[in-house]
Amino acid sequence: MLVAAAARQWNVAAAAVSVRDGVVSGGGKKATFGELAVAAGREAVPTEVKLKDPKDFVFIGRHVPRKDAKAKSNGSALFTADVKLPDMLTAVVAHPPRFGARVKSFDAQSASLPGVRYVIEVPNGVAVVATSFWAAKKGRDALKIEWDEASAAKFSSADILAEFKRLAGRPGIVARSEGDAAKAMASAVKTLDAAFEFPYLAHAAMEPMDCVVKLSATGCEIWNGAQSQTGDQIAVAQVVGLKPADVRINMLYSGGSFGRRANPAADYLVEAASIAQGLASAGKRDVPIKLVWTREDDMRAGYYRPAYYHTLKAGLDADGNVVAWQHRIVGQSILSGTAFEGAMVRNGVDATSVEGASSLPYAIPNLAVDLHSPAVGVPVLWWRSVGSTHTAYSTETFIDELAQAAGKDPVAFRRALLSKHPRHLGVLELAAREAGWGKPLAAGKAGEKRGRGVAVHESFNSYVAEVVEVTVKADRTFSVDRVVCAVDCGIAVNPDNVRAQMEGGIGFGLSAALYGAITLDNGAVQQSNFHDYPVLRIDAMPKVEVHIVPSTAKPTGVGEPATPVIAPALANALAAATGQRLRNLPLKLA
């Protein structure tokens, strides 16, 4: 379409137009993609496109150094926290101590400390606006607020779990049904069942939520790093009373997100826009506002990966074959009440709650998956790899238990069930081979036990298998020594980036598996910072080997698919070393 637009503008044949290094040339003229974009958008979309022959690829499949590496290394890369505009003020917000509470009243004078300029009520709290972050924070600390807690949550994590367990005792909405699982289960020679508990998780991005907003007579301008710019633009436009086209977003780097900066509610942007609108009402329309969340704000007033409770039951025949599988999931819907609900919640089933379970690849003739999606009142959001964060763990550790019950090797057991899923099978075989599966591990020190575990899972149309090696010490602490990862993501556009994303996803998933848990007491989050919500430190990061399956299939995701596989592979390795099956996260040996 770019070529067609250029040919039309320059009055030359399309065959005379060439494209190289982002520049379109022909007839002695040239233009960048950006310069031709509007005209190209008016061209007819071709019904067939001849793709470039792989032998002619210039960048695809080759190492391409990152353009941002130098700036991120020398500190010149611009993040929202770095933005400084003339006359800019900084805001922090006092959020309700419990979910569902609202502002009843506040004493603005109580925050009148040096540097504080304004105290403004916003939809979910009270903002203190000052000449610096520290002045704003000190003002917020001194601010006296009375909260209306008539509708506030008063429950604890234990209360939520008890309700989830109650719901798990009865059938949910069917997400997948094949054969007759109940009948096959009744005639099985051996049955196994298990229950799994998954806590709420914080995104814990290194850069907490922040945003710069400036209102003017002609529009609204934003500076921040985000994942969902169109939704943010629409949400901010509604707050400030403008058309979305009048809201300009300057995209910056973001110091991590993992889904948090792709919130359908655009919560922190709406908060910043509300503060700017409040200033405009006070006659200060052109004053830029930088909203800054502290780590404590991020941990206690943010959005979370939902808590879940799973029950699984399976039946084996006399030969150790899986003849029945029943899987029940209980947890909040991420999509309910969002713009995505109409497309991704079908017949009451939130696709993000059951993905990885309803798409289980194993050849089991009688299979049932159902779902309960209770409304809890805790704000929830997708978290890196979304539903697979919990479904991969329950299915892959339970498959390991079935293999043990059948007296079969975990890899061989999976292999037999994946004959119709060659891409799952391909990464499983590659990871097992490169990890030396079947060969004994080197012995540990006196009193130590060593184990190896495997898991395989598909998410974001990519297939990942991981083999984990662990050492368990006499005091029941353990180290994760080695992870061998195999990934099939179609064409590896940038192999170095694929490896980096696998390594990063493994580290992210391992951090949650070892430490991650947001807990509630009387409606309030108990954690506040990295001292009570630890993240993986570099000395605990294992050696990671990444092997990419050669492929000519279309390229797929690599930012998330490594994350859900590490926890079940680790749990299976710990079970191999100790015999103990861990069904609750984070992982801790008894």
N, C-alpha and C positions, 0 to 999 in steps of 0.2 A: 504493500500500500504506500510506503514511503517512496519506493521507486516509481510507482504509477503517478504519484503526486508530482514528483520531480520531473518526470517525462512530460507531464501535461503543462507544467509551468514553463519549462525550457523549450517546449516544442521539439522534442527529440524522441526517438524510439526508446521504449523501455529497455530493449536489449543493449542500448548504448549507455545505459546508466549502471554504474558500479557502486558497491558499498564497501568501505574499508575503514576500520578504526573509528566507527561512529560518524563517518562523513559520507554523504551521498554525492557522487560526482558524475558529470556527463555534459557533453556539448560545450566544454570549456568552463562550466559553472560548477559550483559546489555549495552544499548546505548541510548543516548539522541536522540530526534527527529532530531536535527541539524546534528548529526553524520550519520544519516540514510537517510537524505533528498535526496542526489544525487542518491543513489541507489533506493530509493522509487520512484523517478521520472521516473525510467526506467521500473517500474512494469506496467502491464496492468491495466487500470482504470476499476474497477468493474462495471458491468452493474446494479447490485443491491447491496444495502448496508442495512444491518439490523441495525436500529438505537437503541440506548440504551433505555430501558424502563424508563420512567420518574421517576418511584419509585427508580431507581438506580442512579439518578443524584447526583453528589457530590457537585457541585457548582451552577449549573443552578437553578435559582429561589430562591437562598438564598443570604443573605447579605455577600458580600465578601469585606473586607476593601481594599481600594485602595492602590496599591503598591507605588504610587508616592506622597501620602499625606504628609508623614513626610518630604521628601526632599523639597517639595514645601512650606512647612510651616517653615522650619528652614533655608531656603535660600541656601541649598546645591545643589538644582536642577540646571542643566546647561542649560542655554539658549544661543543663539548666541551672545548676548551682553556680556556674561561672558567669551567667548573664548579668551585666551591669548596664543599666540605662540611666540617662540623666533624670535626676529627681525621683528615682525609684524608691519606693518604700517596701518593707518586708512584712509579711503577715504570717502569724501562726494562729491555729484555731483550737479552742477548747472544745473537745468532743464529749458527748455524754459518757459517763462512766459505765453505763449498762446499755446494751442494745435495746432500742425502742424508747429510750428516755428522750425528752424534749426540754428545751429551755422554758422555764417558767418565768424567771426574772433574773436580772443581773445588775450589778452596781458598777457602772462604767468608771466612776471616780476611783474605785479601788485599784484600778490598773494604771492610774496616772503617775507613772514613774518617768524618769528622764528618758527622752527619746520616743515615748509613746505618743502617737498622734490621733488615732481613732480607735474606737471599739464598736464593732459592727456585728449585729446578729445575722447569721447565715442559716440556711435550712437545717443544718445538722450541728449547730453549735454557735459559738461566739468567737469572732476573729479579733485579734489585737494587732493593730497596724502600727509599725514603728520605723525608725530610721535605720535599724539594723536588726538582724536576727536575734541577737542576744537581748536587746532592749524589748523586742516583741515577746520573747520567751519569758523574761522577768515580769513583764506586764501581765502575761497570761497566768503565770504562777500566782500573782497577787490578786487576780480577778476573782470577785465573789459572784458565784452563780448559784441560783436555786433551780434544781432540776425537777421537772414534772415526770415522775416515775410511775404514773398510773398504768401506762401500757408497757412499762419496761420489763425486760426478761429477768426472771429470778431463778432460772434453772441452772443446773450444774452439768458438767460432762457426764457424770454418773446418771443423772436424770434422763439425759438424751439417750444414752446407751440403753437404759432400761426400757424406754419407749420403743427404740429400734428392735430390741429383742422381742418385745411383745408383738410388734408387727410381723416379725419374721416367723411367728408361730402360725400364720395363716397365709393363704395364697395371695400373691400380688397380681399386677397386670402383666399379662403374658408378653414377653419380649421375643421369645423364640420357642417353637415347639415342633419337635420331630418325633415320629413314632409314638410310643406309649411308655413314657418313662416310669410312671407309677407301677404299671403292670410288669415291666421288665425288672424293676427293682424288687418286686415281691418274689420273683422267681430266681433271683441271683443267688449264686452259691455263697458269695461273700459280699458284705456291704461295708462301706466306710463312710463316716460323716465327719464334718469339721465345721467350726465357726471361726470367723476372722473379724478382728476389730481394727478399724483404721481411724486415727484421730484427725481433727482439723489440722491443716498445715498452713503456715504463712509463706508468702512468696519470698520475703526476706531479701529483696534486691539490695545490693550494696548502696545504691542511691535511693533513699526514701522518696516518696512522692513529692513532686515540686512542679511549679508552673509559673510562668510570667505572663501577665495579661495587661494590655493597655487599651483602654477605650478612647476613642476620639469622635469627633463630629461626623466622620465619614465611615467609621467601622470599628472593628475590634481586631487586635493583633495579638498572637500568642507565640510564645517561645517555649518549647518543651520537646522531650523525646517520648514517643508513644507508638503504640501498635495499631490503633484504630482511629485514624485521623478523621475519616468521614463522619463516624458516629460522634466523635468529640466536637467536630465543627457544628453539627446539627444541634447537639445538646447546649453548647455555649450560645449559639444563636438564639435559642429559645429563652435563655436567661436574660440576655441583654437586649432582646427585642429587635433583632436584626435578621436579615435573610442569611442563610448559610454562606452564600457567595460573598457576603461582606465580612466574614470571619476569616482572617488570614492566619495560617499556622506555619511558623518557621520551624522546620524539623531539625532537632539537634540529636546528638548521641544521647542514649539513656544508659545509666549505670545499672543495667539489669532490668528485667521485667517478668519473664516467665509466665505471662498472661495477665499480670497485675495492671499493666498499662494498656490493656485492651478491655476495659470495663464498659459494658453496654450503658451503664448509668453515668459514665464519664465523671465519677464522683469528685475527684480532686480538681478537675478542670471546672466543673460547675461551681465548686466551692470558691475557686479563684475568681471566676467570672462574677459570682454573687458579691464578693468583696469589692471588685472594681465597680460594679453597679451601685453598691452602697456609697462608694466615694463619689461617683457621678451625681448621685442624689444630693450629696453634700457640697456640690459645686466644684469637685475636683476630678473632672472627667478625664483629663489628659495625664493623670499621674499613673505611671506604671506600677504594678503590684507584683511582687514575687512571693508566692505562697510556698512555704517550706514546712514539710512534715518532719518531725523528729523521728528517730527510730522507735520511740515509745508510741507515738501517734500511729506509725505504720503497723506496729505489732498489735495494738489494742483497738484501733478504730478503722482497720482496713477491711479487706475481703479475704476469704480463706478457701482453700480446697476443702470441700465438704467432708465431714466425718461419715463413715460408712460401716455397715455391719453386713457380713455375708454368711450364709449357710450353704454348705455343699454336701451332697450325698451321692455316692456312686456305687454301682454294683458290678461285680466281676463274675464271669462264668468259671467253669471248672478248669479251663485252660488259661485263666488269668486275663481274658479279654474284657474290656470295658463294655458292658451291655446296657448300662443306664447311667444317666447323669442328671442331677437336679441342682439348680443353682438359684438361690434367692438373694437379692440385693436390696438393702434398705439404706436410703440416704437422700439428702436434699437435692432437688433439681436446680441445676445451674441456670437453665434456660427459661424457667418459669417466670413470666412477667417481663421478659425481654423481647426485643424485636426479632430474635431468632426462634421464639417459641413456635410460631406458625409453621416454620419449615422443618424444625428439628425435633419437635415433640409430636409423635404420631400415636394416636389412640392412647394417650396418657403416658407414653413411654419416652422419657428424655434419652435421646440417643447417646449423650455424653455419660450417662450413668451406667449404661450397659455395654458400651463398646469394649471389645476384647472378650466379653463373656458371651454376648449374643452372636459374635462372629468367631466363636471357638473353632479352630481348624481341624481338630482331631475327629477321626472317623468313628463316631459313637452313634449307633443306630437309633437310640431312644434318648432324646435330650430335651430338657425343659429349662428355660430361664425366665424368671419373673421379677418384678420390681415394685417396691413401695417407695413413694417420694413424699414423705411427710414435710409439712411446712414447719420450720423450727424457729425462725426469727433471727438466725445468725446470717450475716451477709456472706454469700458464697460466690465463687468465681472459678473459672478454669485455672489450672495450675499445670505447669509443664508436663505434657502428655495426657492431660485431662483424665478421662475415665480409665485409661489404661494404667494410671498410677495405682489403682487398687485391684482392678480385674486381673491384670497380669500376675499380681502376687498370689491371689487366691487360687487361680486356675493352675499356675505353674508349680506351686508348692503342693497342691492337691494331686496333680498328675504324678509328682515324685512319690507321694505316699502310695498311690495306686501301683506304681512300678514296684515299690518295695513289697507291698502286699502280694503282688503277683510273682515275686521272686525273680524280677527281670531287671536288667541294667537300665538306668534312666534314659540313656541316649537310645538304646535299642528299642525301648518301650515307646518312646516318642516317634522314632523312625517308622515303626509299624503302623502308627496312627496317622502319618502324614503323607501317605503315598499319593494322595490326590492334591497335595499342596507342595509342589516342587520348590517353590521359593523359600518356604519355611524350612523344608528339608535341606535345601542347599546351604543356608547359613548354619543350620544345626551341624551338618557334616563338617563344614569348614572350621567352625569354632572348636568342635571336638577334636578334629585332626591336629589343628595347630596347638591345642592345649595339651596334646598327648593323652587324651582320654583313654582309659584302660591301662595305662602304665602307672605303677605305684609312685606316689609322691615321695620326695626325700623325707626322711625321718626328721622330726623336730627334736628339740632339746629334751632332757629328762623331764617327765611330767606333762609334756605338750602332746596335743593330738592335732593331726592335720586332716583336712577334708577338701573335697572338690565337688562343686555343684554346677548344674546347668539350668538354663531357662531359654525359651525362644518365644518371640511375640512379634506381632505385626501392628504397627500404628502409623498413621499418616502415610499409608501405602508403602512403607518401607519395612523390611524384615530384618530383625536383629536377633542374634543368639549370643549369649555370653556364658563363659565358663569362669568360675571364681575359685580361687584357692585361698584357704584360711588356715591360720594356726590358732588353736585354742590352748590357753595357758592353764595351769593348775588352779588358778583362782577364778576361772570361768570368764576371764576377759579374753578378747581375741583380736587378732589383726587380720586385715584383708591384704593378702600378699600380692596377688596377681589377678588380673582380669584379661581374658582373651575374648575379643569381640569380633564378630563377623557381621557385616551389614550388606544387604542387597537394596540399594536405593536407585536402581536403574542406572542410567548413565551417570557416572561420577563427574559432574561438571568441573569441580575443583577438588581433586582427591585430598589435598592437604586440609581443606576446609571440612571435608567429610570426616577425616580423622580427628580434627580438633573438636568438632561438634559431638562426635562419639565420646571422646575423652571428657568433655565438659558435661555432657548429659549423664555420664556414669558418675562423675563427681557429685553432681546435683542430686541424683537419685540416691547415691550412697549416703550423703549428708542426711537426707530425710529418713532413710532406713535406720541409721544409727541414732539419730537424736531428735527428729522432728515430731513435735506434738504441741498443739495449741489446746489448752484446757480452760474450762470455764468454771467459775464458782460464783453462785448467786448472780448470774447474768453478766459477769465481767470476765474478760480475758485475764488470766493470771500471769502470762509471760509479758516481758516488756523490752528486752534487749538481748544481745547475744550471750549474756551471762546465764540466762535461763531459757534461751532458745538457741542452743549452740549450732554452729555450722562446721562443716568439715574443715580441718586445718591441713596444711600442706604435708605435715609429717604423717598424716593418716591416709593420704592418697596412695593407693596401690600402684604398682606398675601396670600400665594398660597397653595392650597390643591390639591394633585395629587391622582387620583384614577386609578388603572391599571385594565383593563378588563382581567380576567383569560382567558387563551387561550392555545390551543395546536397547533395553526398554526405556520408556520415558523416565526422566529424572523425577524423584519424589523427595519427601521430607527427610532432613537429617538433624534438625535442631532439637527434636523431642524424642525420637524412637529409642534411643539408648537408655533413657531414664527409667522406664517401667521395668526393664529386664534385670537390672542389677540387684534389686532387693530380693526377688525370688531365687535368683542364682546364688546369692549369698546365704539365704536361709537354707537352701538345699545343701550347700557346702557345710554349714554348721550342723545340719542333721546328719550328714555323712560322717562328720568328725565325732559327734557326741551322742547321736541317736535321739536327740531332742528336737521335736517339731515345734517351730515358733509360729504362732498364728495371730499374734498381736504386734503391731508396730508402734513405736520403734523397737528394734530387735534387742533383746537382752536375755542372756542365758541364765537359767535358774541355778 
